[in-house]
Amino acid sequence: MARHPDRPHSVDYIGALVEEFTPLAGDRAFADDRAIIGGIGRFRGRSVVVIGHEKGADTATRMRHNFGMARPEGYRKAQRLMDLADRFHLPVVTLVDTPGAYPGVDAEARGQAEAIARCIETCLKLRVRSCGDHRRRRLRRRHRARRRQPRTDAGTRRLFRDLAGGLRLDPLAQRRGGREAAAEALKLTAQDLLQLGIIDQIVPEPMGGAHRDKPATIDVLGDGLEKMLIRLLTAATSTSVRSGARNSWRWERRA
């Protein structure tokens, strides 16, 4: 169900939730990677920077977006957008939906590992608030580069894993219930991750899965992201007020 082709994609969420969306392309170094889309828009009245994976809905769009598998220029584009958000003090919203980074020879030749590492570094240095939604079964090491947010959420039927690839579970698939048993043993379900503190909340899906009712799924996710952003921005304001008061007190003491 988590891999159903009719589930909402990043373009669906952005089209329904983000007003006045202006896409920004290219990494200013090599090319534009369509596996990652991003830009500036208004989410529920707030200016935000949105970054998301896009896998495509049919054969033509899947080829165009490389099935959501980012190349180095995609990670560098995400890094550029996060730097832009940091400069203009805009919250960052990420939509993770990928089987992993592109494993091709050309991607490795252009510095895939370095691009991912730099992207992780940028995430960790962000001074603005960020939150993200993870919507795929696979959570691999290579797209940790865009999941270093202080607030993350997951769908009720979404499954996460931190393995080098899906083939490691294939022997278990020969037996009935093998994958489910492996997921339970490895604590990879959304409920397990919430209990372990890796994610902050679980967004419920409509009965039967997100593909059964796309508008309802998008609305529920939008409500969850809005509440999360309000909580983060309120906490940031309180911290700034306390910091300002503390700095003022120190100035008066010095005077």
SVG drawing of the C-alpha trace seen along z (x, -y; Angstrom):
<svg xmlns="http://www.w3.org/2000/svg" viewBox="-12 -52 46 71">
<polyline fill="none" stroke="black" stroke-width="0.4" points="0.0,0.0 2.9,-2.4 4.1,-1.9 0.7,-2.3 1.2,-4.4 -1.9,-6.5 -0.7,-7.9 -0.3,-11.7 3.1,-13.0 5.0,-16.2 3.5,-18.0 0.0,-17.2 0.8,-18.4 2.5,-21.6 -0.3,-22.3 -3.0,-22.0 -1.3,-23.5 1.2,-26.1 -0.1,-29.3 1.9,-31.5 4.5,-28.7 7.6,-29.8 9.8,-26.9 13.6,-27.5 15.8,-25.3 19.4,-24.4 22.3,-24.1 24.3,-26.9 27.2,-24.5 26.2,-21.8 22.5,-21.3 18.9,-21.0 17.8,-17.7 14.1,-17.2 14.1,-14.4 14.0,-17.2 11.6,-20.1 11.7,-23.2 10.8,-26.9 9.2,-29.6 5.5,-30.0 2.9,-30.7 1.6,-27.9 -1.5,-28.8 -0.5,-32.5 3.2,-32.0 6.0,-32.4 8.0,-29.1 10.6,-27.3 9.4,-23.9 11.8,-21.1 10.5,-17.7 11.2,-14.5 9.1,-13.9 8.8,-10.4 6.3,-11.0 2.8,-9.6 3.3,-7.8 6.1,-6.5 7.0,-9.8 7.0,-11.8 8.9,-9.0 11.6,-9.1 11.7,-12.9 12.0,-12.9 14.3,-9.8 11.9,-7.9 12.6,-10.4 16.3,-9.3 18.4,-12.5 21.8,-13.1 24.5,-15.3 23.0,-18.4 19.7,-17.6 21.3,-17.6 23.2,-20.8 19.9,-22.4 18.4,-21.5 21.4,-23.0 21.0,-26.2 17.3,-26.5 18.1,-25.9 20.8,-28.6 18.2,-30.9 15.7,-30.2 18.3,-30.8 19.2,-34.2 15.6,-35.4 14.5,-33.8 11.9,-31.5 10.7,-28.2 11.7,-25.1 9.1,-22.3 10.5,-19.1 8.5,-16.3 10.6,-13.1 9.4,-10.5 12.3,-8.5 13.8,-5.0 17.2,-6.6 20.0,-8.5 20.7,-7.7 23.4,-4.9 24.7,-5.6 28.4,-5.9 27.9,-9.5 26.4,-10.5 29.3,-9.0 31.8,-10.7 30.2,-14.1 30.6,-13.7 27.4,-12.0 28.8,-11.4 30.3,-14.9 27.0,-16.5 25.0,-14.5 27.5,-15.3 27.3,-19.0 23.5,-18.9 23.5,-17.3 25.9,-19.9 23.6,-22.7 20.6,-21.1 22.5,-21.0 23.5,-24.6 20.1,-26.0 19.0,-28.8 15.4,-28.8 12.7,-26.3 12.1,-23.3 9.7,-20.4 9.2,-17.5 6.9,-14.7 8.3,-11.2 6.1,-9.3 8.0,-6.2 8.8,-2.7 12.5,-3.2 14.6,-5.6 18.1,-5.0 21.3,-6.5 21.6,-8.5 18.5,-10.6 19.3,-11.4 20.7,-14.5 17.2,-16.0 15.7,-14.5 17.7,-16.4 14.7,-18.5 13.8,-19.2 10.2,-18.1 9.2,-15.2 6.0,-13.3 5.0,-10.0 1.8,-8.5 0.2,-5.7 0.9,-3.1 4.4,-4.3 7.4,-2.2 10.9,-3.3 14.1,-1.4 17.8,-2.3 19.4,0.4 21.7,0.2 19.0,1.5 15.8,3.5 17.6,6.7 18.6,7.5 15.0,8.2 14.3,10.3 15.2,13.7 12.6,13.0 10.0,12.3 10.1,15.9 8.2,16.7 4.7,15.5 4.9,12.5 8.7,12.3 8.9,8.6 6.3,7.8 8.3,9.9 11.6,8.2 10.0,4.7 8.6,5.6 12.0,6.9 13.9,4.0 11.5,1.4 10.8,-0.3 7.1,-1.1 5.9,-4.7 4.6,-3.7 8.0,-2.3 9.8,-5.5 7.4,-7.7 8.0,-5.7 11.8,-5.9 11.6,-9.7 12.9,-9.7 9.7,-11.3 7.4,-13.7 3.9,-12.7 2.0,-10.4 -0.4,-11.8 -3.4,-9.4 -4.6,-8.4 -8.0,-7.7 -9.5,-4.2 -7.8,-2.0 -4.8,-4.3 -4.0,-7.7 -4.7,-6.7 -8.4,-6.2 -9.0,-9.9 -6.2,-12.2 -7.9,-15.5 -8.5,-14.3 -4.9,-13.0 -3.6,-16.4 -5.8,-18.3 -4.8,-16.2 -1.1,-16.6 -1.6,-20.3 -3.2,-20.6 -0.4,-18.6 2.3,-20.8 0.5,-24.0 0.3,-23.0 3.9,-21.9 5.1,-25.2 3.0,-27.3 4.6,-25.3 8.1,-25.8 7.7,-29.5 6.2,-30.2 9.1,-28.4 11.5,-30.4 9.8,-33.7 10.0,-32.8 13.6,-31.9 14.4,-35.1 12.6,-37.2 14.5,-35.4 17.8,-35.9 17.1,-39.6 16.2,-40.1 19.4,-38.3 21.5,-40.4 19.9,-43.6 20.6,-42.6 24.2,-42.0 24.5,-45.3 23.1,-47.1 25.5,-45.3 28.4,-46.3 27.2,-49.9"/>
</svg>
